[in-house]
Amino acid sequence: MSFDRSKKPTWRQGYRYQYEPAQKGHVLLYPEGMIKLNESAALIGGLIDGERDVAAIIGELDKQFLGVPELGDDVEQFMEVARAQHWITLA
């Protein structure tokens, strides 16, 4: 089954993406704790706003990282993991 890039990701209620100076990086805060995101996940997470669909997020990142052939696959993989971990919803 193919990933639907027209879906719009949003952070689940109670989850907040932010820069955390103490962690020197971006994190995802939620009621039970915190997840420190790696650089790639932080770049993707920064574009999750409930307005952009996955295709638009890929397009924005493609402007920053021209010619990276696996970029779309990497974003899709992040979305699948984030959905499986219940960080985001895709609508």
BADREN-358254 format. One record per residue: residue number from 1; residue in three letters; chain; y, z, x of N, C-alpha, C, O in turn. Coordinates in nm, 4 decimals. Atoms other than C-alpha are relative to their C-alpha. Layout:
BEGIN
{pos NUM&code ala&unit A&n_c2 Y&n_c3 Z&n_c1 X&ca_c2 Y&ca_c3 Z&ca_c1 X&c_c2 Y&c_c3 Z&c_c1 X&o_c2 Y&o_c3 Z&o_c1 X}
...
***
This chain:
BEGIN
{pos 1&code met&unit A&n_c2 -0.1187&n_c3 0.0000&n_c1 0.0847&ca_c2 0.0000&ca_c3 0.0000&ca_c1 0.0000&c_c2 0.1241&c_c3 0.0000&c_c1 0.0885&o_c2 0.1294&o_c3 0.0718&o_c1 0.1884}
{pos 2&code ser&unit A&n_c2 -0.1229&n_c3 0.0154&n_c1 -0.0771&ca_c2 0.3436&ca_c3 -0.0932&ca_c1 0.1304&c_c2 0.1021&c_c3 0.1064&c_c1 -0.0397&o_c2 0.1080&o_c3 0.1490&o_c1 -0.1551}
{pos 3&code phe&unit A&n_c2 -0.1054&n_c3 -0.0985&n_c1 0.0241&ca_c2 0.6300&ca_c3 0.1530&ca_c1 0.1633&c_c2 0.1151&c_c3 -0.0683&c_c1 -0.0734&o_c2 0.1541&o_c3 -0.1795&o_c1 -0.0379}
{pos 4&code asp&unit A&n_c2 -0.1093&n_c3 0.0552&n_c1 0.0807&ca_c2 0.9082&ca_c3 0.0948&ca_c1 -0.0918&c_c2 0.1343&c_c3 0.0427&c_c1 0.0603&o_c2 0.1770&o_c3 0.1569&o_c1 0.0435}
{pos 5&code arg&unit A&n_c2 -0.1262&n_c3 -0.0300&n_c1 -0.0674&ca_c2 1.2340&ca_c3 0.0760&ca_c1 0.1052&c_c2 0.1184&c_c3 0.0073&c_c1 -0.0965&o_c2 0.2297&o_c3 0.0393&o_c1 -0.0546}
{pos 6&code ser&unit A&n_c2 -0.1096&n_c3 -0.0099&n_c1 0.0967&ca_c2 1.4400&ca_c3 0.0644&ca_c1 -0.2153&c_c2 0.0172&c_c3 0.1434&c_c1 -0.0519&o_c2 0.1113&o_c3 0.1716&o_c1 -0.1261}
{pos 7&code lys&unit A&n_c2 -0.0079&n_c3 -0.1401&n_c1 0.0439&ca_c2 1.3757&ca_c3 0.4368&ca_c1 -0.2729&c_c2 0.1135&c_c3 0.0716&c_c1 0.0727&o_c2 0.1412&o_c3 0.0452&o_c1 0.1897}
{pos 8&code lys&unit A&n_c2 -0.1105&n_c3 -0.0784&n_c1 -0.0566&ca_c2 1.6650&ca_c3 0.6786&ca_c1 -0.2166&c_c2 -0.0489&c_c3 0.1414&c_c1 0.0305&o_c2 -0.0866&o_c3 0.2154&o_c1 -0.0604}
{pos 9&code pro&unit A&n_c2 0.0417&n_c3 -0.1362&n_c1 -0.0335&ca_c2 1.5752&ca_c3 0.9934&ca_c1 -0.0251&c_c2 0.1132&c_c3 0.1002&c_c1 -0.0222&o_c2 0.2302&o_c3 0.0705&o_c1 0.0019}
{pos 10&code thr&unit A&n_c2 -0.0935&n_c3 -0.1119&n_c1 0.0115&ca_c2 1.7448&ca_c3 1.3228&ca_c1 -0.1046&c_c2 -0.0719&c_c3 0.1249&c_c1 0.0505&o_c2 -0.1936&o_c3 0.1381&o_c1 0.0372}
{pos 11&code trp&unit A&n_c2 0.0571&n_c3 -0.1281&n_c1 -0.0420&ca_c2 1.6933&ca_c3 1.6664&ca_c1 0.0457&c_c2 -0.0364&c_c3 0.0780&c_c1 -0.1239&o_c2 0.0380&o_c3 0.0781&o_c1 -0.2219}
{pos 12&code arg&unit A&n_c2 0.0408&n_c3 -0.0828&n_c1 0.1141&ca_c2 1.5037&ca_c3 1.8925&ca_c1 -0.1887&c_c2 0.0970&c_c3 0.1147&c_c1 -0.0212&o_c2 0.1634&o_c3 0.1591&o_c1 0.0725}
{pos 13&code gln&unit A&n_c2 -0.0858&n_c3 -0.1136&n_c1 0.0315&ca_c2 1.6946&ca_c3 2.1683&ca_c1 -0.3635&c_c2 -0.0420&c_c3 0.1181&c_c1 0.0874&o_c2 -0.1605&o_c3 0.1489&o_c1 0.1001}
{pos 14&code gly&unit A&n_c2 0.0265&n_c3 -0.1130&n_c1 -0.0878&ca_c2 1.7250&ca_c3 2.4641&ca_c1 -0.1288&c_c2 -0.0115&c_c3 -0.0382&c_c1 0.1466&o_c2 -0.0194&o_c3 0.0492&o_c1 0.2328}
{pos 15&code tyr&unit A&n_c2 0.0076&n_c3 0.0484&n_c1 -0.1381&ca_c2 1.7048&ca_c3 2.2473&ca_c1 0.1854&c_c2 0.1374&c_c3 -0.0503&c_c1 0.0417&o_c2 0.2059&o_c3 -0.1189&o_c1 -0.0342}
{pos 16&code arg&unit A&n_c2 -0.1312&n_c3 0.0431&n_c1 -0.0491&ca_c2 2.0124&ca_c3 2.1893&ca_c1 0.3985&c_c2 -0.0130&c_c3 -0.0485&c_c1 0.1434&o_c2 -0.0668&o_c3 0.0214&o_c1 0.2293}
{pos 17&code tyr&unit A&n_c2 -0.0035&n_c3 0.0619&n_c1 -0.1324&ca_c2 2.0528&ca_c3 1.9587&ca_c1 0.6990&c_c2 0.1337&c_c3 0.0359&c_c1 0.0632&o_c2 0.2385&o_c3 0.0184&o_c1 0.0009}
{pos 18&code gln&unit A&n_c2 -0.1259&n_c3 -0.0327&n_c1 -0.0667&ca_c2 2.3097&ca_c3 2.0776&ca_c1 0.9520&c_c2 -0.0200&c_c3 0.0109&c_c1 0.1509&o_c2 -0.1325&o_c3 0.0227&o_c1 0.1996}
{pos 19&code tyr&unit A&n_c2 0.0017&n_c3 -0.0256&n_c1 -0.1439&ca_c2 2.3992&ca_c3 2.1099&ca_c1 1.3196&c_c2 0.0037&c_c3 0.1508&c_c1 0.0198&o_c2 0.0845&o_c3 0.2201&o_c1 -0.0421}
{pos 20&code glu&unit A&n_c2 0.0084&n_c3 -0.1425&n_c1 -0.0274&ca_c2 2.3083&ca_c3 2.4533&ca_c1 1.4520&c_c2 0.0295&c_c3 0.0231&c_c1 0.1480&o_c2 -0.0554&o_c3 -0.0038&o_c1 0.2329}
{pos 21&code pro&unit A&n_c2 -0.0373&n_c3 -0.0192&n_c1 -0.1407&ca_c2 2.4962&ca_c3 2.5460&ca_c1 1.7725&c_c2 -0.0988&c_c3 0.0860&c_c1 0.0780&o_c2 -0.1263&o_c3 0.0573&o_c1 0.1945}
{pos 22&code ala&unit A&n_c2 0.0946&n_c3 -0.0865&n_c1 -0.0705&ca_c2 2.2493&ca_c3 2.8230&ca_c1 1.8595&c_c2 -0.1262&c_c3 -0.0754&c_c1 0.0411&o_c2 -0.1890&o_c3 -0.0419&o_c1 0.1416}
{pos 23&code gln&unit A&n_c2 0.1176&n_c3 0.0819&n_c1 -0.0302&ca_c2 1.9684&ca_c3 2.5636&ca_c1 1.8530&c_c2 0.0358&c_c3 -0.1218&c_c1 0.0848&o_c2 -0.0522&o_c3 -0.1918&o_c1 0.1349}
{pos 24&code lys&unit A&n_c2 -0.0503&n_c3 0.1171&n_c1 -0.0720&ca_c2 2.1838&ca_c3 2.3007&ca_c1 2.0252&c_c2 -0.0588&c_c3 -0.1288&c_c1 -0.0575&o_c2 -0.0981&o_c3 -0.2198&o_c1 0.0155}
{pos 25&code gly&unit A&n_c2 0.0526&n_c3 0.1188&n_c1 0.0655&ca_c2 2.0678&ca_c3 2.0486&ca_c1 1.7707&c_c2 0.0046&c_c3 0.0132&c_c1 -0.1508&o_c2 0.0469&o_c3 0.1152&o_c1 -0.2052}
{pos 26&code his&unit A&n_c2 0.0031&n_c3 0.0025&n_c1 0.1455&ca_c2 2.0249&ca_c3 1.9541&ca_c1 1.4084&c_c2 -0.1261&c_c3 0.0684&c_c1 -0.0507&o_c2 -0.2335&o_c3 0.0584&o_c1 0.0087}
{pos 27&code val&unit A&n_c2 0.1109&n_c3 -0.0723&n_c1 0.0603&ca_c2 1.8043&ca_c3 2.1641&ca_c1 1.1867&c_c2 -0.0035&c_c3 -0.0279&c_c1 -0.1494&o_c2 0.0923&o_c3 -0.0779&o_c1 -0.2084}
{pos 28&code leu&unit A&n_c2 0.0166&n_c3 0.0028&n_c1 0.1440&ca_c2 1.6721&ca_c3 2.1669&ca_c1 0.8354&c_c2 -0.0253&c_c3 0.1445&c_c1 -0.0412&o_c2 -0.1282&o_c3 0.2031&o_c1 -0.0076}
{pos 29&code leu&unit A&n_c2 0.0125&n_c3 -0.1379&n_c1 0.0475&ca_c2 1.7301&ca_c3 2.5057&ca_c1 0.6734&c_c2 -0.0604&c_c3 -0.0004&c_c1 -0.1395&o_c2 -0.0301&o_c3 -0.0872&o_c1 -0.2214}
{pos 30&code tyr&unit A&n_c2 0.0595&n_c3 -0.0167&n_c1 0.1317&ca_c2 1.5253&ca_c3 2.6191&ca_c1 0.3765&c_c2 -0.0268&c_c3 0.1483&c_c1 -0.0201&o_c2 -0.0230&o_c3 0.2242&o_c1 0.0768}
{pos 31&code pro&unit A&n_c2 0.0083&n_c3 -0.1442&n_c1 0.0264&ca_c2 1.4634&ca_c3 2.9555&ca_c1 0.2075&c_c2 -0.0973&c_c3 0.0762&c_c1 0.0905&o_c2 -0.0711&o_c3 0.1916&o_c1 0.1246}
{pos 32&code glu&unit A&n_c2 0.1000&n_c3 -0.0699&n_c1 -0.0802&ca_c2 1.1569&ca_c3 3.0410&ca_c1 0.4168&c_c2 0.0236&c_c3 -0.0110&c_c1 0.1498&o_c2 -0.0472&o_c3 0.0533&o_c1 0.2273}
{pos 33&code gly&unit A&n_c2 -0.0188&n_c3 0.0144&n_c1 -0.1436&ca_c2 1.2973&ca_c3 2.9357&ca_c1 0.7535&c_c2 0.0862&c_c3 -0.1175&c_c1 0.0399&o_c2 0.1809&o_c3 -0.1555&o_c1 -0.0289}
{pos 34&code met&unit A&n_c2 -0.0793&n_c3 0.1070&n_c1 -0.0596&ca_c2 1.4262&ca_c3 2.6549&ca_c1 0.9674&c_c2 -0.0929&c_c3 -0.0895&c_c1 0.0816&o_c2 -0.1903&o_c3 -0.0433&o_c1 0.1410}
{pos 35&code ile&unit A&n_c2 0.0724&n_c3 0.0975&n_c1 -0.0809&ca_c2 1.2935&ca_c3 2.3396&ca_c1 1.1312&c_c2 0.1002&c_c3 -0.0657&c_c1 0.0921&o_c2 0.2000&o_c3 -0.1209&o_c1 0.0456}
{pos 36&code lys&unit A&n_c2 -0.0865&n_c3 0.0713&n_c1 -0.0938&ca_c2 1.4556&ca_c3 2.2074&ca_c1 1.4473&c_c2 -0.0488&c_c3 -0.1449&c_c1 0.0065&o_c2 -0.1665&o_c3 -0.1708&o_c1 0.0317}
{pos 37&code leu&unit A&n_c2 0.0347&n_c3 0.1416&n_c1 0.0014&ca_c2 1.4631&ca_c3 1.8280&ca_c1 1.4294&c_c2 0.0192&c_c3 -0.0616&c_c1 0.1378&o_c2 0.1140&o_c3 -0.0283&o_c1 0.2089}
{pos 38&code asn&unit A&n_c2 -0.0205&n_c3 0.0721&n_c1 -0.1248&ca_c2 1.4123&ca_c3 1.6042&ca_c1 1.7292&c_c2 0.1130&c_c3 -0.1011&c_c1 -0.0188&o_c2 0.1614&o_c3 -0.1199&o_c1 -0.1305}
{pos 39&code glu&unit A&n_c2 -0.1170&n_c3 0.0886&n_c1 0.0055&ca_c2 1.6835&ca_c3 1.3511&ca_c1 1.8108&c_c2 -0.0168&c_c3 -0.1134&c_c1 -0.1006&o_c2 0.0763&o_c3 -0.1447&o_c1 -0.1749}
{pos 40&code ser&unit A&n_c2 0.0241&n_c3 0.1108&n_c1 0.0934&ca_c2 1.5259&ca_c3 1.0662&ca_c1 1.6140&c_c2 0.0065&c_c3 0.0481&c_c1 -0.1448&o_c2 0.0713&o_c3 -0.0140&o_c1 -0.2291}
{pos 41&code ala&unit A&n_c2 -0.0007&n_c3 -0.0546&n_c1 0.1362&ca_c2 1.4656&ca_c3 1.2794&ca_c1 1.3056&c_c2 0.1414&c_c3 0.0412&c_c1 -0.0410&o_c2 0.1797&o_c3 0.0253&o_c1 -0.1569}
{pos 42&code ala&unit A&n_c2 -0.1379&n_c3 -0.0405&n_c1 0.0297&ca_c2 1.8222&ca_c3 1.4138&ca_c1 1.3298&c_c2 0.0862&c_c3 -0.1207&c_c1 -0.0357&o_c2 0.1701&o_c3 -0.1127&o_c1 -0.1255}
{pos 43&code leu&unit A&n_c2 -0.0771&n_c3 0.1210&n_c1 0.0311&ca_c2 1.9656&ca_c3 1.0611&ca_c1 1.3322&c_c2 -0.0329&c_c3 -0.0508&c_c1 -0.1400&o_c2 0.0565&o_c3 -0.0906&o_c1 -0.2147}
{pos 44&code ile&unit A&n_c2 0.0414&n_c3 0.0421&n_c1 0.1337&ca_c2 1.7644&ca_c3 0.9695&ca_c1 1.0238&c_c2 0.0523&c_c3 0.0996&c_c1 -0.1031&o_c2 0.1090&o_c3 0.0600&o_c1 -0.2050}
{pos 45&code gly&unit A&n_c2 -0.0423&n_c3 -0.1040&n_c1 0.0932&ca_c2 1.8401&ca_c3 1.3022&ca_c1 0.8539&c_c2 0.1481&c_c3 -0.0044&c_c1 -0.0305&o_c2 0.1903&o_c3 0.0251&o_c1 -0.1423}
{pos 46&code gly&unit A&n_c2 -0.1436&n_c3 0.0083&n_c1 0.0198&ca_c2 2.2107&ca_c3 1.2526&ca_c1 0.9032&c_c2 0.0417&c_c3 -0.1090&c_c1 -0.0965&o_c2 0.1544&o_c3 -0.1090&o_c1 -0.1462}
{pos 47&code leu&unit A&n_c2 -0.0304&n_c3 0.1099&n_c1 0.0914&ca_c2 2.1933&ca_c3 0.9418&ca_c1 0.6889&c_c2 -0.0561&c_c3 0.0217&c_c1 -0.1401&o_c2 -0.0318&o_c3 -0.0589&o_c1 -0.2298}
{pos 48&code ile&unit A&n_c2 0.0538&n_c3 -0.0306&n_c1 0.1320&ca_c2 2.0090&ca_c3 1.1019&ca_c1 0.3976&c_c2 0.1101&c_c3 0.0666&c_c1 -0.0811&o_c2 0.1482&o_c3 0.1807&o_c1 -0.0549}
{pos 49&code asp&unit A&n_c2 -0.1119&n_c3 -0.0502&n_c1 0.0797&ca_c2 2.2817&ca_c3 1.1456&ca_c1 0.1379&c_c2 -0.0212&c_c3 -0.0177&c_c1 -0.1504&o_c2 0.0678&o_c3 0.0133&o_c1 -0.2297}
{pos 50&code gly&unit A&n_c2 0.0268&n_c3 0.0227&n_c1 0.1411&ca_c2 2.1170&ca_c3 1.0560&ca_c1 -0.1927&c_c2 0.0606&c_c3 -0.1281&c_c1 -0.0543&o_c2 0.0345&o_c3 -0.1660&o_c1 -0.1685}
{pos 51&code glu&unit A&n_c2 -0.0636&n_c3 0.1266&n_c1 0.0398&ca_c2 2.3216&ca_c3 0.7348&ca_c1 -0.2061&c_c2 -0.0683&c_c3 -0.1194&c_c1 0.0662&o_c2 -0.0915&o_c3 -0.2219&o_c1 0.0021}
{pos 52&code arg&unit A&n_c2 0.0639&n_c3 0.1098&n_c1 -0.0740&ca_c2 2.1575&ca_c3 0.5193&ca_c1 0.0617&c_c2 -0.1490&c_c3 -0.0038&c_c1 -0.0310&o_c2 -0.2148&o_c3 0.0997&o_c1 -0.0417}
{pos 53&code asp&unit A&n_c2 0.1441&n_c3 0.0126&n_c1 0.0087&ca_c2 1.8131&ca_c3 0.3821&ca_c1 0.0079&c_c2 -0.0553&c_c3 -0.0117&c_c1 0.1418&o_c2 0.0206&o_c3 -0.0191&o_c1 0.2384}
{pos 54&code val&unit A&n_c2 0.0628&n_c3 0.0040&n_c1 -0.1321&ca_c2 1.5638&ca_c3 0.3648&ca_c1 0.2935&c_c2 0.0408&c_c3 -0.1263&c_c1 0.0750&o_c2 0.0626&o_c3 -0.1213&o_c1 0.1961}
{pos 55&code ala&unit A&n_c2 -0.0410&n_c3 0.1252&n_c1 -0.0648&ca_c2 1.6564&ca_c3 0.0012&ca_c1 0.3645&c_c2 0.1399&c_c3 0.0131&c_c1 0.0601&o_c2 0.1646&o_c3 -0.0371&o_c1 0.1697}
{pos 56&code ala&unit A&n_c2 -0.1360&n_c3 -0.0190&n_c1 -0.0516&ca_c2 2.0235&ca_c3 0.0998&ca_c1 0.4062&c_c2 0.0006&c_c3 0.0925&c_c1 0.1204&o_c2 0.0772&o_c3 0.0714&o_c1 0.2144}
{pos 57&code ile&unit A&n_c2 0.0112&n_c3 -0.0902&n_c1 -0.1148&ca_c2 1.9287&ca_c3 0.3844&ca_c1 0.6398&c_c2 -0.0500&c_c3 -0.0773&c_c1 0.1210&o_c2 0.0018&o_c3 -0.0611&o_c1 0.2315}
{pos 58&code ile&unit A&n_c2 0.0513&n_c3 0.0837&n_c1 -0.1090&ca_c2 1.7274&ca_c3 0.1401&ca_c1 0.8491&c_c2 0.1100&c_c3 -0.0923&c_c1 0.0504&o_c2 0.1253&o_c3 -0.1100&o_c1 0.1713}
{pos 59&code gly&unit A&n_c2 -0.1099&n_c3 0.0891&n_c1 -0.0379&ca_c2 2.0237&ca_c3 -0.0999&ca_c1 0.8466&c_c2 0.1050&c_c3 0.0695&c_c1 0.0833&o_c2 0.1535&o_c3 0.0130&o_c1 0.1814}
{pos 60&code glu&unit A&n_c2 -0.0986&n_c3 -0.0766&n_c1 -0.0771&ca_c2 2.2639&ca_c3 0.1695&ca_c1 0.9695&c_c2 -0.0516&c_c3 0.0287&c_c1 0.1405&o_c2 0.0216&o_c3 0.0141&o_c1 0.2384}
{pos 61&code leu&unit A&n_c2 0.0567&n_c3 -0.0303&n_c1 -0.1319&ca_c2 2.0304&ca_c3 0.2690&ca_c1 1.2512&c_c2 -0.0160&c_c3 -0.1253&c_c1 0.0844&o_c2 -0.0028&o_c3 -0.1211&o_c1 0.2068}
{pos 62&code asp&unit A&n_c2 0.0148&n_c3 0.1260&n_c1 -0.0728&ca_c2 1.9708&ca_c3 -0.0943&ca_c1 1.3418&c_c2 0.1312&c_c3 -0.0418&c_c1 0.0662&o_c2 0.1301&o_c3 -0.1080&o_c1 0.1699}
{pos 63&code lys&unit A&n_c2 -0.1299&n_c3 0.0298&n_c1 -0.0615&ca_c2 2.3441&ca_c3 -0.1276&ca_c1 1.4101&c_c2 0.0176&c_c3 0.0776&c_c1 0.1309&o_c2 0.0815&o_c3 0.0289&o_c1 0.2242}
{pos 64&code gln&unit A&n_c2 -0.0110&n_c3 -0.0835&n_c1 -0.1193&ca_c2 2.3160&ca_c3 0.1534&ca_c1 1.6667&c_c2 -0.1042&c_c3 -0.0354&c_c1 0.1062&o_c2 -0.0795&o_c3 -0.0209&o_c1 0.2259}
{pos 65&code phe&unit A&n_c2 0.1120&n_c3 0.0274&n_c1 -0.0901&ca_c2 1.9844&ca_c3 0.0447&ca_c1 1.8184&c_c2 -0.0490&c_c3 -0.1424&c_c1 -0.0214&o_c2 -0.1571&o_c3 -0.1651&o_c1 -0.0757}
{pos 66&code leu&unit A&n_c2 0.0310&n_c3 0.1415&n_c1 0.0194&ca_c2 1.9853&ca_c3 -0.3337&ca_c1 1.8210&c_c2 -0.1308&c_c3 -0.0385&c_c1 0.0687&o_c2 -0.1582&o_c3 0.0016&o_c1 0.1819}
{pos 67&code gly&unit A&n_c2 0.1193&n_c3 0.0588&n_c1 -0.0591&ca_c2 1.6567&ca_c3 -0.5087&ca_c1 1.8781&c_c2 -0.1170&c_c3 0.0940&c_c1 0.0192&o_c2 -0.2058&o_c3 0.0649&o_c1 0.0992}
{pos 68&code val&unit A&n_c2 0.1158&n_c3 -0.0901&n_c1 -0.0080&ca_c2 1.4207&ca_c3 -0.2131&ca_c1 1.8349&c_c2 -0.0946&c_c3 -0.0399&c_c1 -0.1132&o_c2 -0.0719&o_c3 -0.0043&o_c1 -0.2289}
{pos 69&code pro&unit A&n_c2 0.0845&n_c3 0.0576&n_c1 0.1053&ca_c2 1.1357&ca_c3 -0.3843&ca_c1 1.6497&c_c2 -0.0710&c_c3 0.1031&c_c1 -0.0878&o_c2 -0.0948&o_c3 0.0763&o_c1 -0.2056}
{pos 70&code glu&unit A&n_c2 0.0749&n_c3 -0.0982&n_c1 0.0779&ca_c2 0.9558&ca_c3 -0.0673&ca_c1 1.5374&c_c2 0.0899&c_c3 0.0979&c_c1 -0.0752&o_c2 0.0400&o_c3 0.1942&o_c1 -0.1335}
{pos 71&code leu&unit A&n_c2 -0.0951&n_c3 -0.0910&n_c1 0.0632&ca_c2 1.2708&ca_c3 0.0992&ca_c1 1.3991&c_c2 -0.0329&c_c3 0.0247&c_c1 -0.1476&o_c2 -0.0377&o_c3 0.1396&o_c1 -0.1916}
{pos 72&code gly&unit A&n_c2 0.0322&n_c3 -0.0146&n_c1 0.1422&ca_c2 1.1835&ca_c3 0.0336&ca_c1 1.0347&c_c2 -0.1272&c_c3 0.0794&c_c1 -0.0219&o_c2 -0.1336&o_c3 0.1632&o_c1 -0.1118}
{pos 73&code asp&unit A&n_c2 0.1253&n_c3 -0.0741&n_c1 0.0113&ca_c2 0.8307&ca_c3 0.1618&ca_c1 1.0821&c_c2 0.0208&c_c3 0.1483&c_c1 0.0313&o_c2 -0.0372&o_c3 0.2351&o_c1 -0.0339}
{pos 74&code asp&unit A&n_c2 -0.0277&n_c3 -0.1392&n_c1 -0.0363&ca_c2 0.9628&ca_c3 0.4772&ca_c1 1.2503&c_c2 0.0704&c_c3 0.0741&c_c1 -0.1130&o_c2 0.0379&o_c3 0.1892&o_c1 -0.1419}
{pos 75&code val&unit A&n_c2 -0.0708&n_c3 -0.0628&n_c1 0.1124&ca_c2 1.2002&ca_c3 0.5482&ca_c1 0.9610&c_c2 -0.0965&c_c3 0.0225&c_c1 -0.1160&o_c2 -0.0949&o_c3 0.1291&o_c1 -0.1776}
{pos 76&code glu&unit A&n_c2 0.0987&n_c3 -0.0160&n_c1 0.1059&ca_c2 0.9221&ca_c3 0.4890&ca_c1 0.7090&c_c2 -0.0929&c_c3 0.1172&c_c1 0.0298&o_c2 -0.1252&o_c3 0.1957&o_c1 -0.0593}
{pos 77&code gln&unit A&n_c2 0.0894&n_c3 -0.1089&n_c1 -0.0386&ca_c2 0.6971&ca_c3 0.7267&ca_c1 0.9026&c_c2 0.0690&c_c3 0.1358&c_c1 -0.0196&o_c2 0.0075&o_c3 0.2301&o_c1 -0.0694}
{pos 78&code phe&unit A&n_c2 -0.0734&n_c3 -0.1238&n_c1 0.0220&ca_c2 0.9673&ca_c3 0.9958&ca_c1 0.9004&c_c2 0.0048&c_c3 0.0324&c_c1 -0.1490&o_c2 -0.0178&o_c3 0.1467&o_c1 -0.1888}
{pos 79&code met&unit A&n_c2 -0.0102&n_c3 -0.0223&n_c1 0.1443&ca_c2 1.0115&ca_c3 0.9503&ca_c1 0.5250&c_c2 -0.1330&c_c3 0.0495&c_c1 -0.0573&o_c2 -0.1350&o_c3 0.1383&o_c1 -0.1425}
{pos 80&code glu&unit A&n_c2 0.1320&n_c3 -0.0413&n_c1 0.0489&ca_c2 0.6379&ca_c3 0.9846&ca_c1 0.4650&c_c2 -0.0303&c_c3 0.1444&c_c1 0.0399&o_c2 -0.0800&o_c3 0.2225&o_c1 -0.0413}
{pos 81&code val&unit A&n_c2 0.0227&n_c3 -0.1370&n_c1 -0.0463&ca_c2 0.6149&ca_c3 1.3010&ca_c1 0.6758&c_c2 0.0902&c_c3 0.0966&c_c1 -0.0755&o_c2 0.0445&o_c3 0.2015&o_c1 -0.1211}
{pos 82&code ala&unit A&n_c2 -0.0950&n_c3 -0.0865&n_c1 0.0692&ca_c2 0.9289&ca_c3 1.4493&ca_c1 0.5174&c_c2 -0.0410&c_c3 0.0200&c_c1 -0.1458&o_c2 -0.0266&o_c3 0.1295&o_c1 -0.2000}
{pos 83&code arg&unit A&n_c2 0.0454&n_c3 -0.0129&n_c1 0.1387&ca_c2 0.7921&ca_c3 1.3776&ca_c1 0.1703&c_c2 -0.1263&c_c3 0.0863&c_c1 -0.0068&o_c2 -0.1386&o_c3 0.1709&o_c1 -0.0954}
{pos 84&code ala&unit A&n_c2 0.1232&n_c3 -0.0785&n_c1 -0.0022&ca_c2 0.4495&ca_c3 1.5217&ca_c1 0.2578&c_c2 0.0281&c_c3 0.1484&c_c1 0.0260&o_c2 -0.0423&o_c3 0.2353&o_c1 -0.0254}
{pos 85&code gln&unit A&n_c2 -0.0382&n_c3 -0.1383&n_c1 -0.0302&ca_c2 0.6184&ca_c3 1.8364&ca_c1 0.3936&c_c2 0.0913&c_c3 0.0600&c_c1 -0.1069&o_c2 0.1304&o_c3 0.1764&o_c1 -0.0983}
{pos 86&code his&unit A&n_c2 -0.0853&n_c3 -0.0412&n_c1 0.1120&ca_c2 0.8285&ca_c3 1.8566&ca_c1 0.0737&c_c2 0.1441&c_c3 0.0290&c_c1 0.0429&o_c2 0.2109&o_c3 0.1135&o_c1 -0.0166}
{pos 87&code trp&unit A&n_c2 -0.1399&n_c3 -0.0122&n_c1 -0.0432&ca_c2 1.1598&ca_c3 1.8282&ca_c1 0.2623&c_c2 0.0898&c_c3 -0.0863&c_c1 -0.0867&o_c2 0.2031&o_c3 -0.0489&o_c1 -0.1170}
{pos 88&code ile&unit A&n_c2 -0.0792&n_c3 0.0974&n_c1 0.0752&ca_c2 1.2769&ca_c3 1.5273&ca_c1 0.0601&c_c2 -0.0740&c_c3 -0.0430&c_c1 -0.1263&o_c2 -0.1938&o_c3 -0.0200&o_c1 -0.1427}
{pos 89&code thr&unit A&n_c2 0.0575&n_c3 0.0739&n_c1 0.1113&ca_c2 1.2209&ca_c3 1.3480&ca_c1 -0.2644&c_c2 0.0451&c_c3 -0.1443&c_c1 0.0155&o_c2 0.1535&o_c3 -0.1700&o_c1 0.0679}
{pos 90&code leu&unit A&n_c2 -0.0329&n_c3 0.1423&n_c1 -0.0032&ca_c2 1.2191&ca_c3 0.9695&ca_c1 -0.2896&c_c2 0.0057&c_c3 -0.0493&c_c1 -0.1437&o_c2 -0.0945&o_c3 -0.0451&o_c1 -0.2150}
{pos 91&code ala&unit A&n_c2 -0.0149&n_c3 0.0468&n_c1 0.1382&ca_c2 1.3558&ca_c3 0.8269&ca_c1 -0.6142&c_c2 0.0563&c_c3 -0.1402&c_c1 -0.0029&o_c2 0.0760&o_c3 -0.1967&o_c1 -0.1105}
***
